[in-house]
Amino acid sequence: MDADSESDPNRRRRLTEAASGALAAMRAGEDDGALDRVADAVQSAPDSHVDARELMLLLFHECSAMVAALGSGGTTPVKMQVYDDDGQEVPIDEADPPVRTAVRTLLAEVHGDTDSAKAQIEIALVNAAPEEMALLMVQALRWTLRLSDECVNRGLPIPTWVREVP
């Protein structure tokens, strides 16, 4: 979390609770309910723009940590693939904008470049349509779920809030 987070000491707790609740809803197959939880948490915040950015960065940061754990700290590569609606693999530059943003954000986090990850999210928040932001959030939540499931299957640690409903 950055200086914006320090101006609101309760932000981290609010964001992890919102993310945990959204993950629980997605785990139950309720994508719309997950987005509603995130929207409610962000819209009720004193600075909804900052909270939206920080919530997505929180998810991508945890995804990055899980990718690192799954990749044995870098000794085993983890491959990222992007697919079109027909299930065909496509280059990242041909993916839909929210997917491109998600991949670029995750890659920046994986490589320790939090500033670039933050810039990707910020660009999306300023320029993307609400539907695209919803898709970006769904992508972050899905990756968090899938990566956490794989970590659990391999006996790797994950943050408590990723698995437990608040």
Z-matrix of the N, CA and C atoms (Angstrom, degrees):
N
C 1 1.449
C 2 1.531 1 108.24
N 3 1.322 2 115.45 1 154.00
C 4 1.456 3 119.25 2 -174.50
C 5 1.521 4 111.98 3 -110.11
N 6 1.332 5 115.62 4 -165.76
C 7 1.456 6 121.14 5 -177.22
C 8 1.525 7 111.64 6 -59.81
N 9 1.349 8 117.48 7 -33.05
C 10 1.458 9 120.10 8 177.45
C 11 1.522 10 110.28 9 -58.64
N 12 1.309 11 116.91 10 -36.75
C 13 1.463 12 121.45 11 -179.33
C 14 1.520 13 111.13 12 -68.87
N 15 1.309 14 115.58 13 -34.41
C 16 1.456 15 119.69 14 -178.86
C 17 1.521 16 111.87 15 -67.17
N 18 1.355 17 117.78 16 -24.32
C 19 1.454 18 120.42 17 179.60
C 20 1.532 19 110.99 18 -75.12
N 21 1.327 20 117.59 19 -14.67
C 22 1.463 21 122.68 20 177.92
C 23 1.525 22 107.58 21 -133.36
N 24 1.334 23 116.72 22 95.10
C 25 1.465 24 120.04 23 -174.96
C 26 1.533 25 114.10 24 -63.34
N 27 1.323 26 118.31 25 -18.81
C 28 1.456 27 121.05 26 179.81
C 29 1.524 28 112.95 27 -90.65
N 30 1.325 29 117.53 28 -3.88
C 31 1.466 30 121.35 29 -175.24
C 32 1.528 31 111.79 30 -59.47
N 33 1.309 32 118.09 31 -47.78
C 34 1.473 33 120.92 32 -177.71
C 35 1.528 34 111.08 33 -58.20
N 36 1.320 35 117.12 34 -45.73
C 37 1.460 36 120.68 35 178.76
C 38 1.526 37 110.70 36 -62.44
N 39 1.339 38 117.42 37 -46.83
C 40 1.468 39 121.21 38 179.35
C 41 1.521 40 111.25 39 -59.16
N 42 1.330 41 115.65 40 -43.76
C 43 1.457 42 119.74 41 -176.76
C 44 1.523 43 112.13 42 -69.48
N 45 1.329 44 117.34 43 -41.90
C 46 1.468 45 118.34 44 178.97
C 47 1.528 46 110.58 45 -67.52
N 48 1.327 47 117.91 46 -35.55
C 49 1.462 48 120.07 47 176.59
C 50 1.522 49 111.00 48 -66.07
N 51 1.330 50 116.83 49 -43.13
C 52 1.466 51 120.42 50 178.61
C 53 1.524 52 110.64 51 -64.28
N 54 1.325 53 116.69 52 -43.74
C 55 1.464 54 120.78 53 179.93
C 56 1.527 55 110.33 54 -64.91
N 57 1.316 56 117.19 55 -42.80
C 58 1.457 57 121.02 56 179.74
C 59 1.522 58 111.03 57 -62.21
N 60 1.319 59 116.65 58 -44.74
C 61 1.463 60 120.60 59 178.32
C 62 1.518 61 111.92 60 -64.43
N 63 1.332 62 116.84 61 -39.83
C 64 1.464 63 120.96 62 178.35
C 65 1.525 64 110.68 63 -66.05
N 66 1.325 65 117.09 64 -40.39
C 67 1.468 66 120.33 65 177.61
C 68 1.527 67 110.85 66 -63.71
N 69 1.337 68 116.90 67 -39.85
C 70 1.461 69 120.38 68 178.10
C 71 1.528 70 110.49 69 -63.20
N 72 1.328 71 117.07 70 -41.22
C 73 1.463 72 120.64 71 178.45
C 74 1.529 73 110.60 72 -64.60
N 75 1.314 74 116.74 73 -42.44
C 76 1.476 75 119.59 74 179.07
C 77 1.521 76 110.25 75 -66.06
N 78 1.314 77 116.91 76 -40.13
C 79 1.461 78 120.91 77 178.49
C 80 1.531 79 109.88 78 -58.94
N 81 1.342 80 116.27 79 -31.83
C 82 1.467 81 121.70 80 179.13
C 83 1.530 82 111.87 81 -86.19
N 84 1.347 83 116.80 82 4.11
C 85 1.462 84 120.53 83 178.63
C 86 1.514 85 114.30 84 82.17
N 87 1.317 86 116.95 85 17.78
C 88 1.465 87 121.78 86 -177.47
C 89 1.521 88 110.66 87 -108.46
N 90 1.342 89 116.41 88 72.74
C 91 1.463 90 120.55 89 -178.71
C 92 1.530 91 111.83 90 -57.82
N 93 1.340 92 116.97 91 -43.57
C 94 1.468 93 119.49 92 -179.97
C 95 1.523 94 110.86 93 -64.15
N 96 1.322 95 116.82 94 -39.38
C 97 1.460 96 120.44 95 177.36
C 98 1.520 97 111.67 96 -63.61
N 99 1.323 98 115.73 97 -36.30
C 100 1.468 99 120.01 98 177.33
C 101 1.524 100 110.13 99 -63.43
N 102 1.327 101 115.73 100 -46.30
C 103 1.472 102 119.31 101 179.91
C 104 1.523 103 110.95 102 -65.99
N 105 1.332 104 117.28 103 -35.58
C 106 1.468 105 120.19 104 177.17
C 107 1.522 106 110.82 105 -62.45
N 108 1.329 107 117.43 106 -41.69
C 109 1.474 108 121.11 107 178.83
C 110 1.527 109 110.93 108 -61.84
N 111 1.325 110 115.21 109 -44.26
C 112 1.465 111 119.87 110 179.51
C 113 1.527 112 109.71 111 -65.13
N 114 1.325 113 116.59 112 -46.47
C 115 1.465 114 120.39 113 -178.77
C 116 1.525 115 111.22 114 -61.21
N 117 1.328 116 117.08 115 -43.54
C 118 1.467 117 120.28 116 179.21
C 119 1.525 118 111.14 117 -60.70
N 120 1.323 119 116.17 118 -44.55
C 121 1.468 120 120.17 119 -178.86
C 122 1.520 121 111.61 120 -65.13
N 123 1.314 122 115.83 121 -43.82
C 124 1.467 123 120.03 122 -176.97
C 125 1.527 124 111.09 123 -71.54
N 126 1.324 125 117.17 124 -44.26
C 127 1.465 126 120.31 125 -176.63
C 128 1.520 127 112.64 126 -67.64
N 129 1.329 128 117.20 127 -27.08
C 130 1.465 129 119.53 128 180.00
C 131 1.524 130 112.45 129 -85.57
N 132 1.325 131 117.09 130 -3.67
C 133 1.469 132 121.38 131 -177.51
C 134 1.525 133 111.06 132 -77.58
N 135 1.325 134 116.24 133 153.24
C 136 1.467 135 120.36 134 177.38
C 137 1.540 136 112.08 135 -58.63
N 138 1.326 137 118.00 136 -36.15
C 139 1.463 138 122.02 137 177.99
C 140 1.531 139 107.68 138 -130.44
N 141 1.316 140 115.96 139 88.95
C 142 1.464 141 120.86 140 -172.85
C 143 1.518 142 112.78 141 -63.05
N 144 1.323 143 118.41 142 -33.88
C 145 1.462 144 121.31 143 179.06
C 146 1.531 145 110.62 144 -63.00
N 147 1.318 146 115.93 145 -47.69
C 148 1.471 147 120.36 146 179.69
C 149 1.519 148 109.95 147 -64.74
N 150 1.324 149 117.56 148 -42.81
C 151 1.466 150 119.55 149 -179.78
C 152 1.526 151 111.59 150 -64.31
N 153 1.324 152 117.97 151 -39.44
C 154 1.473 153 120.57 152 178.03
C 155 1.521 154 109.93 153 -61.22
N 156 1.328 155 116.17 154 -46.24
C 157 1.468 156 120.40 155 179.29
C 158 1.523 157 111.03 156 -62.95
N 159 1.321 158 117.07 157 -47.00
C 160 1.458 159 121.20 158 -177.19
C 161 1.527 160 112.09 159 -66.11
N 162 1.324 161 117.22 160 -34.87
C 163 1.462 162 120.25 161 178.23
C 164 1.530 163 110.43 162 -65.47
N 165 1.324 164 116.49 163 -45.00
C 166 1.464 165 118.69 164 178.17
C 167 1.522 166 111.23 165 -66.10
N 168 1.310 167 117.29 166 -40.15
C 169 1.468 168 119.96 167 178.03
C 170 1.524 169 110.89 168 -64.26
N 171 1.315 170 117.81 169 -36.87
C 172 1.462 171 121.77 170 176.59
C 173 1.532 172 109.85 171 -59.37
N 174 1.328 173 116.79 172 -47.67
C 175 1.459 174 120.71 173 -179.86
C 176 1.527 175 111.28 174 -64.11
N 177 1.325 176 117.11 175 -46.83
C 178 1.464 177 119.35 176 -179.32
C 179 1.526 178 111.55 177 -66.42
N 180 1.323 179 117.64 178 -33.64
C 181 1.460 180 120.92 179 176.69
C 182 1.531 181 110.15 180 -63.65
N 183 1.324 182 116.81 181 -44.76
C 184 1.463 183 119.78 182 178.78
C 185 1.522 184 111.05 183 -66.59
N 186 1.337 185 116.86 184 -37.91
C 187 1.474 186 119.73 185 175.61
C 188 1.522 187 109.72 186 -59.91
N 189 1.310 188 116.54 187 -43.42
C 190 1.459 189 121.45 188 179.75
C 191 1.527 190 110.94 189 -60.55
N 192 1.329 191 116.17 190 -44.89
C 193 1.468 192 119.98 191 179.47
C 194 1.528 193 110.48 192 -62.64
N 195 1.324 194 116.83 193 -38.71
C 196 1.468 195 119.72 194 179.76
C 197 1.524 196 111.10 195 -71.45
N 198 1.340 197 117.57 196 -36.39
C 199 1.470 198 120.39 197 175.20
C 200 1.528 199 109.12 198 -61.09
N 201 1.326 200 116.80 199 -43.47
C 202 1.465 201 120.44 200 179.13
C 203 1.526 202 110.47 201 -62.27
N 204 1.326 203 116.97 202 -43.03
C 205 1.469 204 119.98 203 179.05
C 206 1.521 205 110.87 204 -64.02
N 207 1.325 206 116.44 205 -43.78
C 208 1.465 207 120.46 206 179.73
C 209 1.525 208 111.88 207 -66.47
N 210 1.323 209 115.64 208 -30.04
C 211 1.464 210 120.54 209 179.13
C 212 1.517 211 112.40 210 -88.40
N 213 1.316 212 116.87 211 17.77
C 214 1.468 213 122.88 212 178.82
C 215 1.523 214 111.62 213 52.10
N 216 1.335 215 115.19 214 44.70
C 217 1.460 216 119.90 215 178.20
C 218 1.515 217 113.47 216 68.67
N 219 1.325 218 117.38 217 22.94
C 220 1.462 219 120.81 218 177.95
C 221 1.511 220 114.31 219 104.57
N 222 1.331 221 117.63 220 -6.73
C 223 1.464 222 119.55 221 -178.38
C 224 1.528 223 112.28 222 -82.69
N 225 1.338 224 116.81 223 -20.03
C 226 1.463 225 121.37 224 177.47
C 227 1.518 226 107.83 225 -122.84
N 228 1.334 227 118.35 226 115.99
C 229 1.467 228 118.83 227 -176.82
C 230 1.529 229 112.32 228 -65.62
N 231 1.328 230 114.75 229 144.37
C 232 1.450 231 122.49 230 173.93
C 233 1.523 232 106.09 231 -110.04
N 234 1.323 233 116.84 232 122.88
C 235 1.456 234 121.44 233 -175.92
C 236 1.524 235 110.35 234 -93.38
N 237 1.331 236 115.18 235 133.15
C 238 1.460 237 120.83 236 174.60
C 239 1.521 238 107.63 237 -105.03
N 240 1.319 239 115.25 238 132.93
C 241 1.455 240 120.36 239 178.80
C 242 1.522 241 108.34 240 -127.78
N 243 1.336 242 115.15 241 146.20
C 244 1.452 243 122.02 242 177.81
C 245 1.520 244 107.21 243 -119.26
N 246 1.337 245 115.24 244 132.74
C 247 1.459 246 120.88 245 -177.68
C 248 1.521 247 110.75 246 -120.44
N 249 1.345 248 115.46 247 148.99
C 250 1.459 249 119.63 248 174.91
C 251 1.526 250 109.39 249 -86.09
N 252 1.330 251 116.10 250 -176.21
C 253 1.462 252 120.72 251 -177.67
C 254 1.524 253 113.23 252 -63.14
N 255 1.333 254 116.80 253 -21.67
C 256 1.464 255 121.27 254 179.86
C 257 1.523 256 112.87 255 -91.66
N 258 1.338 257 116.91 256 2.55
C 259 1.455 258 120.41 257 179.27
C 260 1.516 259 114.14 258 84.24
N 261 1.329 260 117.38 259 11.46
C 262 1.459 261 121.18 260 178.75
C 263 1.533 262 109.44 261 -92.00
N 264 1.321 263 115.99 262 136.41
C 265 1.462 264 119.78 263 178.39
C 266 1.524 265 109.37 264 -67.10
N 267 1.331 266 116.35 265 137.23
C 268 1.462 267 121.66 266 179.89
C 269 1.524 268 109.28 267 -130.58
N 270 1.341 269 116.58 268 152.38
C 271 1.472 270 118.91 269 173.87
C 272 1.532 271 109.79 270 -63.07
N 273 1.315 272 116.52 271 150.28
C 274 1.468 273 120.98 272 -177.30
C 275 1.531 274 111.84 273 -53.63
N 276 1.335 275 117.87 274 -38.39
C 277 1.460 276 120.49 275 -177.24
C 278 1.519 277 113.06 276 -68.96
N 279 1.332 278 117.83 277 -12.49
C 280 1.464 279 121.39 278 177.78
C 281 1.523 280 112.02 279 -100.67
N 282 1.308 281 117.56 280 -2.35
C 283 1.463 282 121.62 281 179.52
C 284 1.529 283 109.52 282 -75.25
N 285 1.328 284 115.71 283 161.84
C 286 1.456 285 120.40 284 175.87
C 287 1.525 286 109.07 285 -61.13
N 288 1.350 287 117.30 286 148.21
C 289 1.476 288 120.08 287 -176.99
C 290 1.529 289 115.48 288 -49.81
N 291 1.344 290 121.09 289 -44.51
C 292 1.473 291 118.08 290 179.84
C 293 1.525 292 112.50 291 -64.08
N 294 1.314 293 117.21 292 -34.33
C 295 1.463 294 120.49 293 179.05
C 296 1.524 295 109.68 294 -70.21
N 297 1.327 296 117.03 295 -41.82
C 298 1.476 297 120.32 296 176.46
C 299 1.523 298 110.34 297 -58.12
N 300 1.326 299 115.55 298 -46.30
C 301 1.465 300 119.74 299 179.49
C 302 1.522 301 110.72 300 -61.00
N 303 1.322 302 116.93 301 -44.13
C 304 1.462 303 120.57 302 -179.90
C 305 1.520 304 111.09 303 -61.30
N 306 1.326 305 117.06 304 -46.49
C 307 1.470 306 120.36 305 -179.13
C 308 1.528 307 110.09 306 -63.86
N 309 1.309 308 117.33 307 -45.92
C 310 1.466 309 120.18 308 -179.20
C 311 1.528 310 111.53 309 -63.99
N 312 1.327 311 116.14 310 -38.57
C 313 1.468 312 119.59 311 178.65
C 314 1.519 313 110.44 312 -65.02
N 315 1.327 314 116.04 313 -46.22
C 316 1.462 315 119.51 314 179.65
C 317 1.528 316 111.12 315 -63.72
N 318 1.311 317 117.10 316 -43.68
C 319 1.466 318 119.52 317 179.00
C 320 1.527 319 111.53 318 -61.24
N 321 1.328 320 116.67 319 -40.43
C 322 1.467 321 119.59 320 177.69
C 323 1.531 322 110.08 321 -61.52
N 324 1.335 323 116.67 322 -44.75
C 325 1.469 324 120.30 323 178.69
C 326 1.526 325 111.21 324 -63.66
N 327 1.331 326 116.87 325 -43.34
C 328 1.465 327 120.84 326 179.87
C 329 1.525 328 110.61 327 -58.66
N 330 1.325 329 116.50 328 -35.43
C 331 1.458 330 121.12 329 -178.66
C 332 1.527 331 112.51 330 -91.13
N 333 1.328 332 116.83 331 10.91
C 334 1.458 333 120.82 332 175.33
C 335 1.510 334 114.87 333 75.74
N 336 1.326 335 117.68 334 16.44
C 337 1.460 336 121.79 335 -178.02
C 338 1.526 337 109.89 336 -103.34
N 339 1.322 338 115.65 337 73.12
C 340 1.461 339 121.27 338 -177.60
C 341 1.519 340 111.75 339 -62.06
N 342 1.329 341 117.75 340 -32.51
C 343 1.468 342 119.99 341 178.66
C 344 1.526 343 111.14 342 -62.70
N 345 1.325 344 117.81 343 -41.48
C 346 1.462 345 120.57 344 177.77
C 347 1.518 346 111.19 345 -68.23
N 348 1.320 347 116.81 346 -38.49
C 349 1.467 348 120.26 347 176.99
C 350 1.523 349 109.58 348 -61.18
N 351 1.323 350 115.47 349 -45.25
C 352 1.459 351 120.76 350 179.06
C 353 1.532 352 110.56 351 -61.87
N 354 1.326 353 117.14 352 -40.29
C 355 1.466 354 121.28 353 179.24
C 356 1.529 355 111.06 354 -63.73
N 357 1.335 356 117.54 355 -40.90
C 358 1.469 357 120.87 356 178.12
C 359 1.529 358 110.68 357 -59.86
N 360 1.321 359 116.56 358 -46.44
C 361 1.464 360 120.92 359 -179.94
C 362 1.522 361 110.32 360 -65.78
N 363 1.309 362 116.48 361 -41.50
C 364 1.467 363 120.76 362 -178.59
C 365 1.532 364 110.77 363 -62.81
N 366 1.325 365 117.20 364 -43.24
C 367 1.465 366 121.32 365 177.84
C 368 1.525 367 109.87 366 -59.86
N 369 1.324 368 116.35 367 -44.22
C 370 1.463 369 120.32 368 179.38
C 371 1.529 370 110.92 369 -63.76
N 372 1.321 371 117.64 370 -44.13
C 373 1.460 372 120.47 371 -179.64
C 374 1.527 373 111.94 372 -61.01
N 375 1.314 374 116.57 373 -35.93
C 376 1.457 375 120.72 374 -177.89
C 377 1.535 376 111.69 375 -80.01
N 378 1.331 377 117.09 376 -37.13
C 379 1.468 378 120.35 377 -169.87
C 380 1.523 379 116.44 378 -109.41
N 381 1.307 380 118.36 379 -22.68
C 382 1.468 381 120.23 380 -172.76
C 383 1.528 382 111.72 381 -80.27
N 384 1.317 383 114.29 382 149.92
C 385 1.463 384 120.60 383 173.62
C 386 1.528 385 108.54 384 -70.48
N 387 1.329 386 118.07 385 156.01
C 388 1.464 387 120.42 386 179.74
C 389 1.534 388 112.96 387 -54.12
N 390 1.332 389 117.53 388 -37.16
C 391 1.466 390 120.30 389 179.61
C 392 1.530 391 110.83 390 -64.85
N 393 1.331 392 116.42 391 -36.73
C 394 1.465 393 120.12 392 178.79
C 395 1.524 394 110.55 393 -68.90
N 396 1.328 395 116.74 394 -38.12
C 397 1.468 396 119.54 395 177.34
C 398 1.525 397 110.37 396 -65.67
N 399 1.325 398 116.31 397 -37.53
C 400 1.466 399 119.91 398 177.17
C 401 1.526 400 110.10 399 -63.01
N 402 1.336 401 117.26 400 -42.02
C 403 1.461 402 120.84 401 178.33
C 404 1.523 403 111.40 402 -64.82
N 405 1.318 404 116.90 403 -38.64
C 406 1.460 405 121.23 404 177.94
C 407 1.533 406 109.78 405 -63.10
N 408 1.325 407 117.00 406 -43.37
C 409 1.462 408 120.89 407 178.99
C 410 1.526 409 110.54 408 -65.15
N 411 1.327 410 116.94 409 -43.15
C 412 1.467 411 120.29 410 178.73
C 413 1.524 412 109.62 411 -60.79
N 414 1.327 413 117.25 412 -41.44
C 415 1.463 414 120.49 413 179.40
C 416 1.527 415 110.54 414 -61.72
N 417 1.330 416 116.94 415 -45.41
C 418 1.469 417 120.87 416 179.13
C 419 1.525 418 110.66 417 -61.68
N 420 1.313 419 117.10 418 -42.46
C 421 1.463 420 120.46 419 179.28
C 422 1.530 421 111.30 420 -66.54
N 423 1.322 422 117.07 421 -44.07
C 424 1.472 423 120.04 422 179.78
C 425 1.517 424 111.37 423 -61.85
N 426 1.331 425 116.83 424 -45.15
C 427 1.456 426 119.30 425 179.36
C 428 1.511 427 110.75 426 -62.88
N 429 1.322 428 117.09 427 -40.33
C 430 1.462 429 120.29 428 178.99
C 431 1.525 430 109.81 429 -60.68
N 432 1.330 431 116.87 430 -44.11
C 433 1.469 432 120.21 431 178.54
C 434 1.521 433 111.82 432 -63.40
N 435 1.323 434 116.46 433 -49.91
C 436 1.471 435 119.90 434 -176.64
C 437 1.519 436 111.86 435 -63.68
N 438 1.320 437 115.93 436 -43.87
C 439 1.467 438 119.15 437 179.75
C 440 1.526 439 111.13 438 -66.80
N 441 1.332 440 116.84 439 -39.05
C 442 1.469 441 118.81 440 179.57
C 443 1.522 442 110.31 441 -67.24
N 444 1.334 443 117.61 442 -38.49
C 445 1.468 444 120.07 443 176.99
C 446 1.529 445 110.42 444 -60.95
N 447 1.319 446 116.29 445 -43.46
C 448 1.464 447 119.89 446 -179.60
C 449 1.527 448 110.70 447 -66.60
N 450 1.326 449 116.62 448 -39.35
C 451 1.473 450 119.56 449 177.27
C 452 1.531 451 110.52 450 -62.59
N 453 1.322 452 116.89 451 -44.62
C 454 1.464 453 120.74 452 178.82
C 455 1.524 454 109.78 453 -61.22
N 456 1.338 455 116.89 454 -44.19
C 457 1.470 456 120.76 455 179.63
C 458 1.525 457 112.20 456 -60.08
N 459 1.323 458 116.51 457 -30.20
C 460 1.471 459 120.79 458 -179.07
C 461 1.526 460 112.61 459 -97.18
N 462 1.318 461 116.69 460 4.71
C 463 1.462 462 120.09 461 178.70
C 464 1.515 463 113.37 462 73.41
N 465 1.328 464 117.17 463 24.43
C 466 1.462 465 121.49 464 179.25
C 467 1.524 466 109.93 465 -94.05
N 468 1.316 467 117.52 466 148.12
C 469 1.468 468 119.93 467 -177.30
C 470 1.532 469 112.00 468 -72.85
N 471 1.320 470 114.48 469 148.08
C 472 1.464 471 122.14 470 171.89
C 473 1.520 472 107.26 471 -136.83
N 474 1.332 473 117.40 472 157.02
C 475 1.464 474 119.02 473 178.90
C 476 1.533 475 111.15 474 -61.85
N 477 1.300 476 116.24 475 144.48
C 478 1.460 477 121.77 476 -179.20
C 479 1.519 478 111.29 477 -56.46
N 480 1.343 479 117.81 478 -42.19
C 481 1.464 480 120.14 479 -175.52
C 482 1.535 481 112.63 480 -65.39
N 483 1.333 482 118.41 481 -20.05
C 484 1.458 483 120.55 482 178.71
C 485 1.527 484 110.34 483 -71.25
N 486 1.317 485 117.56 484 -30.76
C 487 1.467 486 122.26 485 -175.81
C 488 1.519 487 113.89 486 -101.77
N 489 1.305 488 118.52 487 -24.29
C 490 1.464 489 120.52 488 -173.06
C 491 1.514 490 111.72 489 -105.94
N 492 1.320 491 115.74 490 137.37
C 493 1.460 492 121.91 491 176.60
C 494 1.522 493 108.48 492 -78.41
N 495 1.348 494 117.44 493 134.78
C 496 1.471 495 119.27 494 -178.79
C 497 1.515 496 112.31 495 -65.70
